[in-house]
Amino acid sequence: MKQILFIQDKKAQYEPDFGEDKFPATKPEAQSGTLMVKNLVPEDKGLYFCAVSEHNASFFQMYWYRQLPGEGMRQIVFTTPTPPHKYESGFSQDRFPAQKSDAENGSLTVKKLLPEDSGVYFCAVSQHKDVALRHHPLK
């Protein structure tokens, strides 16, 4: 696995083999960020991983979105550390497998990469943790 960049205080710091011209990225707030892969070629296939670090925070929910040029943003999948993940219409686990192994990490893979997959892939997280509701009859 290779790190592309790290964003701190809204400033991207790129690793030597990567640059903003090919991998522009933004992080407008603590809970979200974007990574674009420009001029997509078959060699760009792979796992693009989103890791979030914030002092004393756990992000149990992760959302992955895609925005193609000239189109609005569409949600691909909603993930938690406990599968199954929830895929939106038009996206499948076979082609867009996602993982959320713990509260700090998650990943999205695009398989069988096509030039039409060029766009912005957006990761957002939430600290919300689902709690099972139980019915206790009054006695």
C-alpha positions as CSV (number, residue, x, y, z in Angstrom):
1,M,0.0,0.0,0.0
2,K,1.3,3.5,-0.9
3,Q,0.2,6.7,0.7
4,I,-0.8,9.4,-1.8
5,L,-1.2,12.3,0.5
6,F,-2.0,13.6,3.9
7,I,-4.2,16.6,4.5
8,Q,-3.8,18.7,7.6
9,D,-5.4,22.2,8.2
10,K,-6.9,22.0,4.6
11,K,-3.4,21.7,3.1
12,A,-2.5,18.6,1.1
13,Q,1.0,17.2,1.5
14,Y,1.9,14.7,-1.3
15,E,4.2,11.8,-1.3
16,P,7.1,12.0,-3.8
17,D,5.6,9.8,-6.5
18,F,2.3,11.6,-6.5
19,G,1.1,15.1,-7.2
20,E,-1.8,17.5,-7.2
21,D,-2.0,17.5,-11.0
22,K,-3.0,13.8,-11.1
23,F,-4.6,13.4,-7.6
24,P,-6.2,16.7,-6.5
25,A,-7.7,16.4,-3.1
26,T,-9.7,18.6,-0.6
27,K,-10.8,18.3,3.0
28,P,-13.2,21.2,3.7
29,E,-14.1,19.9,7.2
30,A,-13.1,17.2,9.7
31,Q,-15.7,14.7,8.6
32,S,-15.3,14.7,4.8
33,G,-12.8,14.9,2.0
34,T,-12.4,14.3,-1.7
35,L,-9.8,12.6,-3.9
36,M,-9.9,12.9,-7.7
37,V,-7.9,10.7,-10.0
38,K,-7.4,12.6,-13.3
39,N,-6.7,11.2,-16.7
40,L,-7.6,7.7,-15.6
41,V,-5.6,4.8,-17.1
42,P,-5.7,1.1,-16.4
43,E,-2.6,1.4,-14.1
44,D,-4.8,3.6,-11.7
45,K,-6.8,0.5,-10.7
46,G,-6.5,-0.4,-7.1
47,L,-7.8,0.2,-3.6
48,Y,-8.2,3.8,-2.5
49,F,-8.3,4.0,1.2
50,C,-9.7,6.7,3.5
51,A,-8.4,7.0,7.0
52,V,-9.7,9.6,9.5
53,S,-7.9,10.7,12.6
54,E,-9.3,13.0,15.1
55,H,-8.5,13.2,18.8
56,N,-11.0,11.2,20.9
57,A,-13.3,10.5,17.9
58,S,-14.7,7.3,16.5
59,F,-16.4,7.4,13.2
60,F,-18.7,4.3,13.0
61,Q,-20.4,5.2,9.8
62,M,-18.7,5.8,6.4
63,Y,-20.4,6.9,3.2
64,W,-18.8,6.7,-0.2
65,Y,-20.0,9.0,-3.1
66,R,-19.1,9.5,-6.7
67,Q,-19.5,12.5,-8.9
68,L,-18.9,12.1,-12.6
69,P,-18.1,15.2,-14.7
70,G,-21.2,17.2,-15.4
71,E,-23.4,15.2,-13.0
72,G,-24.5,15.5,-9.4
73,M,-23.0,13.5,-6.5
74,R,-24.4,10.0,-6.0
75,Q,-24.0,7.8,-3.0
76,I,-22.3,4.4,-3.7
77,V,-22.5,2.7,-0.4
78,F,-23.1,3.2,3.3
79,T,-20.7,1.2,5.6
80,T,-20.3,0.3,9.2
81,P,-17.9,-2.1,11.0
82,T,-20.8,-4.6,11.0
83,P,-21.8,-5.7,7.5
84,P,-23.8,-6.0,5.4
85,H,-23.2,-2.7,3.8
86,K,-26.0,-0.8,2.0
87,Y,-25.4,-0.2,-1.7
88,E,-27.5,2.3,-3.7
89,S,-29.2,1.4,-6.9
90,G,-26.7,1.1,-9.8
91,F,-23.8,0.1,-7.6
92,S,-22.9,-3.5,-6.5
93,Q,-20.7,-5.1,-4.0
94,D,-19.1,-7.1,-6.9
95,R,-17.9,-4.0,-8.7
96,F,-17.5,-1.5,-5.8
97,P,-16.5,-3.6,-2.8
98,A,-16.2,-1.5,0.4
99,Q,-14.8,-2.4,3.8
100,K,-15.1,-0.7,7.2
101,S,-12.9,-2.8,9.6
102,D,-13.1,-0.4,12.5
103,A,-14.2,3.1,13.6
104,E,-11.1,4.8,12.1
105,N,-10.7,3.1,8.7
106,G,-12.6,2.3,5.5
107,S,-11.9,1.5,1.9
108,L,-13.6,1.4,-1.5
109,T,-12.3,-0.5,-4.5
110,V,-13.5,0.0,-8.1
111,K,-13.0,-3.2,-10.0
112,K,-12.9,-3.5,-13.8
113,L,-11.9,0.1,-14.0
114,L,-13.2,2.0,-17.1
115,P,-12.4,5.5,-18.4
116,E,-16.1,6.3,-17.6
117,D,-15.2,5.8,-13.9
118,S,-13.2,9.1,-14.0
119,G,-14.7,11.5,-11.4
120,V,-14.5,12.6,-7.8
121,Y,-14.8,9.9,-5.1
122,F,-15.9,11.3,-1.8
123,C,-15.7,9.8,1.6
124,A,-17.7,11.1,4.6
125,V,-17.9,9.8,8.1
126,S,-20.3,10.1,11.1
127,Q,-19.8,9.5,14.8
128,H,-23.3,8.1,15.2
129,K,-23.5,4.5,16.5
130,D,-26.7,2.6,16.1
131,V,-28.2,1.3,19.3
132,A,-30.7,-1.6,19.3
133,L,-34.0,-0.5,20.7
134,R,-35.7,-3.0,23.0
135,H,-39.3,-3.1,23.9
136,H,-40.0,-3.6,27.6
137,P,-43.7,-4.0,28.4
138,L,-44.9,-2.1,31.5
139,K,-45.8,-4.2,34.4
